[in-house]
Amino acid sequence: MLAKKTSKNQLTLPKEVAEKFPGTDYFDVRVEGRVIELRPVRIEPEEGGVDLARIREKIKKLGVTGDDVANAVRWARRRR
Protein backbone atom coordinates (compact mmCIF):
# COMPACT_ATOMS: atom_id res chain seq x y z
CA MET A 1 0.00 0.00 0.00
CA LEU A 2 1.11 3.53 -0.70
CA ALA A 3 0.51 6.66 1.40
CA LYS A 4 1.48 10.17 0.33
CA LYS A 5 2.76 12.87 2.69
CA THR A 6 0.87 16.16 2.23
CA SER A 7 2.36 19.67 2.20
CA LYS A 8 1.40 19.84 5.89
CA ASN A 9 3.43 16.69 6.68
CA GLN A 10 0.29 14.60 7.19
CA LEU A 11 -0.34 11.00 6.15
CA THR A 12 -3.71 9.37 5.64
CA LEU A 13 -3.88 5.72 6.54
CA PRO A 14 -5.25 3.58 3.72
CA LYS A 15 -8.81 2.42 4.42
CA GLU A 16 -7.70 -1.21 4.64
CA VAL A 17 -5.28 -0.32 7.46
CA ALA A 18 -7.62 2.04 9.34
CA GLU A 19 -10.37 -0.60 9.36
CA LYS A 20 -8.11 -2.90 11.37
CA PHE A 21 -8.10 -0.38 14.26
CA PRO A 22 -11.74 0.60 14.84
CA GLY A 23 -12.17 3.30 17.48
CA THR A 24 -8.46 4.15 17.47
CA ASP A 25 -7.73 7.87 17.08
CA TYR A 26 -4.14 8.00 18.32
CA PHE A 27 -0.98 6.17 17.36
CA ASP A 28 2.44 6.17 19.00
CA VAL A 29 5.03 6.97 16.31
CA ARG A 30 8.56 5.59 16.44
CA VAL A 31 11.42 5.77 13.98
CA GLU A 32 13.87 2.88 13.68
CA GLY A 33 16.45 3.73 11.04
CA ARG A 34 14.41 4.32 7.89
CA VAL A 35 11.28 2.60 9.25
CA ILE A 36 8.30 4.49 10.68
CA GLU A 37 6.35 2.37 13.15
CA LEU A 38 2.78 3.19 14.28
CA ARG A 39 1.29 1.55 17.35
CA PRO A 40 -2.34 2.11 18.35
CA VAL A 41 -2.81 3.92 21.65
CA ARG A 42 -5.86 4.08 23.88
CA ILE A 43 -6.08 7.30 25.88
CA GLU A 44 -7.60 6.75 29.31
CA PRO A 45 -8.31 9.30 32.02
CA GLU A 46 -6.20 9.41 35.16
CA GLU A 47 -7.23 7.44 38.22
CA GLY A 48 -10.98 7.63 38.58
CA GLY A 49 -11.31 9.70 35.43
CA VAL A 50 -12.15 13.36 35.18
CA ASP A 51 -15.81 13.97 35.79
CA LEU A 52 -17.85 17.16 35.94
CA ALA A 53 -17.79 17.27 39.75
CA ARG A 54 -13.97 17.20 39.82
CA ILE A 55 -13.78 19.92 37.17
CA ARG A 56 -16.20 22.14 39.12
CA GLU A 57 -14.21 21.53 42.31
CA LYS A 58 -10.98 22.60 40.61
CA ILE A 59 -12.60 25.73 39.12
CA LYS A 60 -13.96 26.69 42.54
CA LYS A 61 -10.56 26.09 44.15
CA LEU A 62 -8.90 28.32 41.53
CA GLY A 63 -11.52 31.03 42.05
CA VAL A 64 -12.53 31.17 38.38
CA THR A 65 -15.84 32.98 37.89
CA GLY A 66 -18.32 33.18 35.02
CA ASP A 67 -17.04 36.70 34.34
CA ASP A 68 -13.48 35.35 34.05
CA VAL A 69 -14.65 32.87 31.42
CA ALA A 70 -16.62 35.52 29.49
CA ASN A 71 -13.60 37.86 29.53
CA ALA A 72 -11.31 35.07 28.31
CA VAL A 73 -13.69 34.27 25.45
CA ARG A 74 -13.89 37.94 24.46
CA TRP A 75 -10.09 38.19 24.58
CA ALA A 76 -9.65 35.06 22.44
CA ARG A 77 -12.18 36.25 19.86
CA ARG A 78 -10.89 39.80 19.49
CA ARG A 79 -9.48 40.74 16.13
CA ARG A 80 -5.84 41.61 15.93
N, C-alpha and C positions, 0 to 999 in steps of 0.2 A: 504494500500500500504506500501511497505517496501523500505527503502533507506539505503544503507550501507555507513559508513564513511570510507574513504580511509586512507592509511598510511600518507597522507599529509593533513589530517583533512578536506577533501572535500566531499561534498555530491552532487549527481546528482539527479535532480528532475525527478521523473517518467514522462514519455512522456505524460500521461493523465493529469498531473498537469501542465506541461510546456505549453501544448497546450491551456490552459485556460488563458494564459498571453502572447499573441503574441506581439512581439516587445519589451518585457520587458527583460532588461539585468541586472538590479540591484534590489535587495530586501533589505529592512530594516530588520534587525534581532534583535529580542527582546527575552529575557528569562524571563519567569514568573514561578518561582518555577522550576518544572521539564518539563515545556512546552517551546518549541522553536517556536516562531511565526515569519513568513515571511510575509512582506507586500511589494507589488510591488511599485517601485519608478521610477518616470520619471525624468531624469536629464535634466534640462533646463539651457541654458546660462544665465548669468547675464543680467541686463537691456540692451535691445538692442542687446544682443548677442555679440559674439566675431567674428568679420569678419577680413578679410585679411588686410584691411586698418588700423584697430586699432592695429593689431599685428605689422605691419610695422612702425606705428607711435611710438609704445612703443620701438621697436628695435632701431629706430633712436634716440629717447630720451635717451636711455641707452648707445648709442655710440657703439653698437655691429657692427663689420664689418664682411665681408665675410671671412677674414683671421682668425678672432676670432672663427668663426664657424668651419673652416677647422682644426684649431689647437685643438679645443675641440673634434672633431671627431677622430683625430689622437691620442689624449690622451686617449680617451675612448676605442679605439681599440688596444692600445698597449698591448703586452703580459707581464705578470708579472712573 
